[in-house]
Amino acid sequence: MGPSPSPPQPPPPLPATGRLLVLYASQTGNAMDAAERVGREAERGGCPAVDVLSMDSFDPSCLPGERSVVFVVSTTGQGDPPDSMKGFWRYLLKKDLGARWLEGLRFAVFGLGDSGYQKYNLPAKKIDRRLLQLGAEIIIEIGLGDDQHPSGYEGALDPWLLSLWESLNKANPSLLPRITDIINPNLNYLGDSKIEVIYYSCNDAPPDSVVSDSKKLIERARLMSPALKFHSDGEPQYMLKMVTNQRLTKEDYEKDVRHFELEDPSSAISYQVGDALEILPSQNPSAVNAFIERCNLDPDSYITV
């Protein structure tokens, strides 16, 4: 009999110094939101350096110099990658990149998709396989967010992130010295505010005529939308009728996830599979009045953020 096989060895510890790099590819903003959440939780856990970047703003030739990278990738169309991922992906497919090109890099991939489509989360699955082919090592198995889940992609993201932090901390405790702040967050500490909210009385309104023009207000709101760059200014706007409003989650569940069906009476809208629909809904006046009364606000005041 030959010698018994040696037991599997744990992965080597990560360098004490370095950063956690989070790269995302987003078409309408969901992957960006998920990536920013990864970054916020890493900062809360005391990670010495965290960078959250879009793939098209990162030079893929620098990837071998990284040690810990999290990829957050959405899906568009019929299993296509987002526009911001295409250049990055083309570089990874170069034939001169050897099987040890990413040796020393550890990574994790989370995909956002819809299991109602045949090529469910295909871009995330492809980049996960390609990174392994180039010699990188996985931190945890790929996570697959599904729009069909009652909680959306977060139904898979929540447990996946918990496993990610535990795996990173096991390999290198110095990377997340305050991991307990992630796993058992102190809700009394919300961190420093990143925005400033200013209230103006009706007699002290900001010198901006936009506040009195509802059309300009809507246009200003559109400027904050991640989908703006994919909108053609020449296309007309439409009024749609909601014909279905069905709650998918249980009444006692904290998240209210709904299925909407909208109808265009004129049938003038043309679209392709994978197009994104941007909606600027109005609020129920009674709910707005109740909020104003509860917060003791002046309904004639102005607020800037």
N, C-alpha and C positions, 0 to 999 in steps of 0.2 A: 504493500500500500504506500502511496506517495504521501508527502506531508499534507496535513489538513490545511485548507485555505485559510488565510488570515482574515480576521473579521474586518468589515468595511470601516475605513477610517473617516472620522468627521472632517468636513471641509476645513481648510486652513483658516485661521482667524484673519479678519480684514485688518488692514493697516490702521493704527490708532488715529492717524491723521487722515484728512480727506474730506470728501463731501458726499452727500446724497444728491444725485442728479435725477430730476424728474422730467422726462421728455414726453410731450403729448402731441397728438395729431387730431385736430378737431375740425369739423365742418360747420357745425352750427353752435358750438359752445359747450356742449355737454362734457366732452372729454377734457376740455380746459377746466371746467368746474371741478371735475373729479381729480384732476392733477393738482389743482390748487388745494384741494382738501388734503391730499397726500402730503403736500408741502407744509401745510399748517400743522398737521398732526406730528410730523417729524420735528418741527420747531418746538412744539409743545413738549416733545420727549427729550429736548435738550440736544438735538443733533447740532454739532458745531458749525456745519455749513450746509445749507439747502438751497438749491437752485431749481426753479420750475421754468422750463423753456419750451417753446414750440419747436418741433423738429426742424422746421425750415429756418430757424435762427441759430441752429447748432451745427458746427462743422463735423460731419460724420468721421472725417479722418482723425479727429481727436478722441474718438471713442476708446481706443486702447489705453489711453491715459487715465480713464476713469476706473473706479473700483466698485461702486454700487450705483446701479441705474434702475429706475422704475419707468417703464413705458406704459402710457395710457393712450389707447388707440381706438378711435371710433370707426364706424362703417358707413359708407354712403352708397347710394344707388344699389346695384345688384352685386354686393360684395366688394365694392371698389374701395381703395384707400382714400382718405381725405387728401385734398390738394397739397396740404402742408407736409404730407408724408412722402410724396412721390419722388422728390429729389433725393431724400435720405434713403429711400428703398432702392433706387437705382444704384446708389453708391455701394450699398451692401451686397448687391448682385455682381459686383466686379469680379472677374475671374482671377485676378492676381491677388485676391485676399485669401490667404491660406487658412488651413484648419486650426492654426494656433494664433491667428491674428488677434483674437480677443481673449487670449489666455490671461487669467488673473482678474477678469471682469465678472462680477456676479450681477444678475439681473432678475427682474420680475416683470411680467406683462399682464396688464388688465385691459380687456376689450369691452367695447360697448356696441351692442348689436340688437337684432330682433330675430328671435327664433322662428318667426313666421316666414322668414326668407330662407331660401335653400342654402345660400352661402353665408351662413350665420357666423359673424365675427371672423370672417376670413382674413382680413388684414392683420389682426392681432395674432391669429394662429400662424400666419406665414412669417411674421417677424420673430415670433418665439422659436420656430424651427430654424430659421436662418442664423440667429444668434448662437444657437447650440452648434450648428455646423461650423461656425467660425471660432469655436473653442471657448465660448463663454459658459458660465455655470449658472444654473437657475437657483434663485433663493427659495422660491416656492413655485408650485405649479401655476400655470396660467389661470387667471380669473376671467370669467365670461359673464358680463352684465347683459341682462335680457330685458328689453322693453315690455315683453309679455308678462313679466313678473308683476304681481300686485304693487310692489314698491318700486318698480322700474329697475334700472341698473344698480341702484343702491342696495337692493335685496341681495346681490352677490358681493358688492363692494364692501359692505360692513364686515362680514366674517373674513373676507380675503385680506383686508387691511390688518385685522387683528393677528392673523397668521403671519403676515409680512413683518410686523413689528417684533413679534416673538422670535421669528427666525433670525432677523438682523441682530437682535439683542443677544441671542444665544451665540452667534458667531463672533460678535464684537461688542461687549457691553459698553465700551466707551463711546460707541456711535450714538447710543440712546441712553444717556445716564439717568434720565428721568422718565423711563418707560412707563412707570406707574401712573404718571400724569396722563398718558394716552389711554391705558387700559381702564384706569379708574379715575376719570377726569374730575377735577374740582370745579364744579359748576359755579362756584362763587367767584372764580377768577376767569374773566373773559379775555384778558389781555388788553393791550392798548388799542384804542379805536383808530381805524385807518381812514375814517371819513369824518367830516365835520358837518353838522346839521345846524343851520342858522334860521331862526324864526324872525319874521318881520311883521309888525302890526300893519293894519290896513293903511295907517297914516305914515308908515315908514317903509314902504315897499322899495325894493331895489330899483335903481334907474334902468329898467329893462322892459321895453314894451312887449317882450315875448309873453310875459305872464298874463297879459290881457287878451292874447290871441290864441284861441284853442288850437287852431291848425298849426301854429308855430310850436305850441307846447307838445303836440303829438310828434312833430318832426324832431324836436329836441329829444324826446323819449326814444325815437328810433335810432338816434345817434349812439345810444348806449347799447344797442343790440349787437351781439357778435355776428348775427346773420346779415348785417347791413351791407357788407362788401359783396354779398351774393345777390343783392337786390338790384334790379334794373330800374333806374328812375323813370324810364320811359313807359313802364307798364302801368296800366290803370289800376285803381283800387276798387275793391268789390265789397258789397255788403252781403254776408252769408246768413242763412237762416239755420239755427241749431234745431235739428230734428230728433237727436238722441242725446241724453245726458244721463249716463248710467254709472253709478258708483261701483267700483270693482272691489274695494276693500270693505271689511266689516265695519259696522257703525261704531263699534267701540275701539277700532284701530286708530292710532294717532295720526296716520297719514291718510289723506283723502285723495285716492287715485281714481280717476274717472275715465270713462270711454265716451268720447264725443263724436257725433256725426253731424257734419255741416253740409248744407245743401245750397247750391247756387241756382236760384230760380231761372236765371237767364241762360244758364249753361254756357256762359261765355269764357269761363276759365279753362285754359289748356295747361296741362302739366305732364311731367314724365315721372316714372317710378324713381323714388329717391329724392324728389324735390322736397324742400322744407317749407312748411307753412308757418308764417309768423302772424301771431294774433295779438292785438292790443285790446284787451277786454275792458268794458266799462264796469264800474262798481255799482252795487245796489245802493241807491240813495239812502235808504233807511239804515243800512249797515254803516255807511259813511257817517251819518248823523250820530249813530250810537257810539262809534269810535271817537268822534269829536267830543261828545258829551262825557264819555268815560275818561278821556285824557284831559278834560278841562281845557280844550283848545278854542281859539277864536276862529270860527269858520271863514272869516274874511282876511285872515293873515296869510302870508306867503312863507314858503319854506324852500330853502336852497340846500342842496346836498353836494 
